[in-house]
C-alpha cells in the first residue's frame, strides 16, 4: 500500500517505535485518563474486561522495581509508569454481588488465564495507539515479570490478579525522524487458507539483510546483527521458568 493511500491512523501505527527517553514535560491526568478510556473500548472476551491498570508514582516503589525487578531506566525517568494486570478477581466479586458463588475452580482453567491475558494486552495496545496519536511516546516493560512476587508485594496484588507488563509514557526526547524498525515480510505472517512455510527461509534471509542494515545505520556500524541471529540466541535461553509456580500461587493452575 502506497503511503498516499493510507489514512492518518494507519500512518501512525506504521510509524510506531519504542520511546525510552523523555522530556520533562508532564503527561496531564486528563490526557492519561482519556487514553486509558480508549484502552477500555478495546475488544474484550465475553465482556469480562479482565484487567486493572495501576499508575505508579511513588518514587520509592519505582526505585524498588528498578533495583529489585528490572533495571530499565525509563521506569525512573518517564513521567508515567503504568502496570497492566490481568484481573479475574473482579468477576468473582461481581458474582458475590448477585448472591452467587463462582466455582472455586474458575481461576484454575487455562482459558481463564488466556482470556484475561488477551484482554489486558488488547486494552494496552489501544491505550498506546491513543497516546501516540497525542504525541506521547511509549515503551512496554516486560521485565516486571523478572520478579513478579516483588512486584505483587509492592502493589498489593490479591489472588486472581497478576501483573502482565509495565508501560512507560512521556513526550519523546529522541529524534522523531528516526525510522521505524522494519517488520517481517507480510507473506511470512499472512497465510492463505492453510499454514505453510513455502518460501519463508528465502524471505527471512532477505529480511535479515534489511535488519542488519537498519542496525548498522542506527548505530554507526557498532551493531551488526540479523533478526534470525537474535532469535537463535533468544530461544536458547530459559524464559522465566518460575512463572508457572508464581501464577499457581495466584490461583491460576492452568488446567
C-alpha positions in Angstrom: 0.0 0.0 0.0 1.4 3.4 -1.0 1.8 5.9 1.8 -0.5 8.3 0.0 -3.3 5.6 0.1 -3.1 5.3 3.9 -5.2 7.2 6.4 -3.8 9.0 9.4 -4.4 6.1 11.8 -2.6 3.7 9.5 0.4 6.0 9.1 0.5 6.4 12.9 0.6 2.7 13.5 3.2 2.0 10.8 5.5 4.7 12.3 5.4 3.2 15.8 8.7 2.9 17.6 9.6 2.4 21.3 10.5 5.6 23.2 12.8 5.3 26.2 14.0 8.9 26.6 11.6 11.6 27.6 11.4 15.4 28.1 10.5 16.8 31.4 7.0 17.8 30.1 4.4 16.0 32.3 1.5 14.0 30.8 -1.6 15.5 32.2 -4.1 13.5 34.3 -6.8 14.4 31.8 -4.8 13.1 28.8 -3.8 9.9 30.7 -7.4 9.2 31.6 -8.5 9.9 28.0 -6.1 7.4 26.5 -6.9 4.8 29.1 -10.6 5.2 28.3 -9.6 4.4 24.7 -7.9 1.3 26.1 -11.1 0.3 27.8 -13.0 0.4 24.5 -10.9 -2.4 23.0 -12.5 -5.7 22.3 -13.0 -7.9 25.4 -13.8 -11.6 25.6 -17.4 -12.2 26.9 -17.4 -8.5 28.1 -15.3 -9.6 31.1 -12.9 -6.5 30.9 -10.4 -8.6 32.9 -7.7 -6.1 33.6 -6.7 -3.5 36.2 -4.2 -0.7 35.4 -2.1 0.6 38.3 -0.5 4.1 37.9 2.8 4.0 39.9 4.1 7.4 41.0 5.7 6.7 44.4 9.5 7.2 43.8 10.3 4.5 46.4 8.1 1.9 44.7 9.6 2.8 41.3 13.1 2.6 42.7 12.3 -0.8 44.2 11.1 -2.1 40.9 14.1 -0.7 39.2 16.6 -2.1 41.7 15.0 -5.4 42.6 13.0 -6.4 39.5 14.3 -4.9 36.2 16.9 -2.2 35.8 15.2 -0.4 33.0 15.8 3.3 33.4 12.6 4.5 31.8 10.8 3.3 34.9 12.5 6.1 36.8 12.6 8.8 34.2 9.3 8.5 32.4 6.5 10.9 33.5 4.0 8.0 33.6 4.6 4.4 34.7 1.6 2.0 34.4 1.4 -1.6 35.4 -1.2 -3.6 33.4 -2.6 -6.5 35.4 -4.8 -9.4 34.2 -7.6 -9.4 36.8 -10.2 -12.1 37.2 -10.9 -11.2 40.9 -13.4 -8.6 39.8 -15.5 -11.2 38.1 -15.7 -13.2 41.4 -16.7 -10.1 43.3 -19.4 -9.4 40.7 -20.7 -12.9 41.3 -20.9 -12.3 45.0 -22.8 -9.0 44.4 -25.5 -11.2 42.9 -25.6 -13.6 45.8 -23.9 -16.2 43.8 -20.6 -18.0 44.4 -18.3 -18.8 41.5 -16.8 -22.3 41.5 -13.5 -22.4 43.3 -12.1 -24.0 40.1 -12.8 -21.0 38.0 -9.4 -19.5 38.3 -7.7 -22.8 37.6 -8.6 -23.1 33.9 -6.1 -22.2 31.2 -8.9 -20.5 29.3 -9.5 -18.1 32.2 -5.8 -17.2 32.2 -5.8 -16.7 28.4 -8.9 -14.6 28.3 -7.5 -12.3 31.0 -4.1 -12.0 29.3 -5.5 -11.3 25.9 -8.0 -8.7 27.3 -5.2 -6.9 29.0 -2.9 -6.9 26.0 -5.5 -5.6 23.7 -6.5 -2.8 26.1 -2.9 -1.8 26.5 -2.3 -1.6 22.8 -5.4 0.6 22.3 -4.0 2.8 25.1 -0.7 3.1 23.3 -2.2 4.0 20.0 -4.3 6.7 21.6 -1.3 8.0 23.4 0.9 8.1 20.3 -1.9 10.0 18.5 -1.4 12.7 21.1 2.3 12.8 20.5 3.1 10.7 23.6 5.7 8.0 23.3 5.5 4.6 25.0 7.5 1.5 25.8 6.3 -1.8 27.2 8.2 -3.1 30.3 8.0 -6.9 30.1 10.9 -7.0 32.6 8.5 -6.7 35.6 7.9 -10.5 35.1 11.6 -11.0 36.2 10.4 -10.8 39.9 6.6 -11.0 40.0 6.5 -11.8 43.7 8.2 -8.5 44.5 6.0 -6.5 42.1 2.9 -8.1 43.7 4.2 -7.3 47.1 4.9 -3.6 46.2 1.5 -3.2 44.5 -0.6 -5.2 47.0 -1.8 -7.6 44.3 -4.5 -10.0 45.5 -5.4 -13.6 44.5 -6.8 -13.8 41.0 -4.7 -10.9 39.7 -1.2 -11.0 38.1 0.9 -8.1 36.6 1.5 -8.8 32.9 3.7 -5.9 31.9 4.5 -2.3 32.6 4.1 0.7 30.2 6.0 3.9 30.4 4.7 7.1 28.8 6.1 10.6 28.1 6.9 13.1 25.4 9.8 11.8 23.3 13.3 13.2 23.6 14.5 11.2 20.7 14.7 12.3 17.1 11.2 11.8 15.7 12.7 11.3 12.2 14.3 8.0 13.2 12.9 5.2 11.0 10.6 2.7 12.5 12.2 -0.8 12.8 11.3 -2.9 9.8 8.9 -5.8 10.4 8.9 -9.3 8.8 7.7 -9.5 5.2 3.9 -9.6 5.1 3.9 -13.0 3.3 5.7 -14.6 6.2 2.9 -13.7 8.7 -0.2 -13.6 6.4 -1.1 -17.0 5.0 -3.8 -18.0 2.6 -6.2 -20.8 3.7 -3.6 -23.0 5.5 -0.4 -22.7 7.5 2.7 -23.2 5.3 6.4 -22.2 5.2 6.8 -22.1 1.5 9.5 -19.5 0.6 9.8 -18.5 4.2 13.6 -19.1 4.6 14.4 -17.1 1.5 12.2 -14.2 2.6 13.7 -14.2 6.1 17.2 -14.2 4.7 16.4 -11.1 2.7 14.8 -9.6 5.8 17.9 -10.4 7.8 19.9 -8.1 5.5 17.3 -5.3 5.9 17.6 -5.6 9.7 21.4 -5.8 9.5 21.5 -2.5 7.6 19.0 -0.9 9.9 21.2 -1.6 12.9 24.4 -0.5 11.1 22.7 2.8 10.1 21.3 3.3 13.6 24.5 2.6 15.5 27.1 4.0 13.0 28.3 0.5 12.4 28.6 -0.6 16.0 25.9 -3.3 15.8 26.0 -5.9 13.0 23.2 -8.4 13.7 20.3 -10.0 11.9 16.8 -11.0 13.1 17.4 -14.7 12.8 20.6 -14.4 14.8 18.7 -12.6 17.6 16.0 -15.4 17.6 18.6 -18.1 17.7 20.1 -16.5 20.8 16.6 -15.9 22.3 15.3 -19.5 22.0 18.4 -21.0 23.6 17.7 -19.2 26.9 15.2 -20.3 29.6 12.3 -17.9 29.6 11.3 -17.2 33.2 10.7 -20.8 34.1 9.5 -19.8 37.6 6.3 -18.1 36.3 4.1 -21.2 36.4 4.7 -21.5 40.1 4.0 -17.8 40.7 0.8 -18.0 38.7 -0.3 -21.1 40.6 0.1 -19.2 43.9 -2.3 -16.5 42.5 -4.9 -19.2 41.7 -4.1 -19.8 38.1 -3.3 -23.5 37.9 -3.5 -23.7 34.1 -5.7 -26.9 34.0 
